[in-house]
Amino acid sequence: MKIGLWLPPRKDLNQPITPENPAHIDARIYDMFTAHLEERGIDYVENVDFRKAWVHNNKVYTPDLCVSDLDHLVWMGMIDRAYDSYDMEILRTLSLDVKLHHSYRFFSTATDKFLAFSELHKHGVPVSEIYLINPHNYGLFEDLLKDATYLLKPRRSHFGTGIIKIHDYEQLRDTIDYTMNKHYYLERFYENDLKDWIGITVVNGEVIYGFKKDSNLQAGWKIFDKDHKGGQTYYAKPNEEQIAIAKRIGELMGANCFGLDIIDTPEGYIVVDINCSPGIYYDFIQDLNIDIAQLFFKMI
């Protein structure tokens, strides 16, 4: 078995996560995983940055490697998530020959909130009520906004940026007239207390812990990380219902490493986000005695 890794190790946790600095994984956790592979005698290649690769016919190459000859590619880092991006095309082509972690299907679906929530609604998972409208039919929304508030969201937003809370029809109308996009994705806003918000991290089908965010990241009604740094968390134990929701989503979406954001509402728990770059925190790993390297390996 030959494994490729693109897990840019994050050495400075105060450094923003950007396309130029795509690192998500704490360098100490990365070292644990590579040490585990070496102990098992596994052949692996580091820094397989597929963003710099090219395709010949159905094969993906970097200057040093035919990436398509790998058995597995384990990756987590900031890439261009747009449908027509080069990064996504490379991942799609790799999926023809290589077992990807994250899989192309999961990543391309989960990073599009409309597609992900549409799929989960089909199976009765408690995710936000959603709408997709365009500049020609938004007038149908006038009656809905009399009784409820909605969030106008980028379909591929992250770190809580770019979300607008729509209180009434006039605000929706004026926003659409100003931006003039091809379509608009809206989620119903549910009254909730951010103290009851919980993030959940799942690796290899196992909920390894839950966490909450420090109060300085609570911006009114949402968790907001404009600097794209992540972190600033403290441990919270998820209950059985929250764990069951997380495992169900993993099964339905074929996901083996992901995170969830869940809020507590008068209608029960609602999943408001699925994260392809979940919070995997070194301090939690140490305090809870989690063998994260073994979990990563079992995931493969």
Helices and strands as residue ranges (DSSP letters): E 2-6, E 9-10, E 25-26, H 27-39, E 43-45, G 50-52, E 54-56, E 59-62, E 65-66, G 67-69, E 72-75, H 86-94, E 99-101, H 104-110, H 113-122, E 130-133, G 138-141, G 144-146, E 150-153, E 164-166, H 169-179, E 184-188, G 194-196, E 198-203, E 206-213, G 215-217, E 218-219, E 222-223, E 233-236, H 240-253, E 257-265, E 268-275, H 282-287, H 292-299
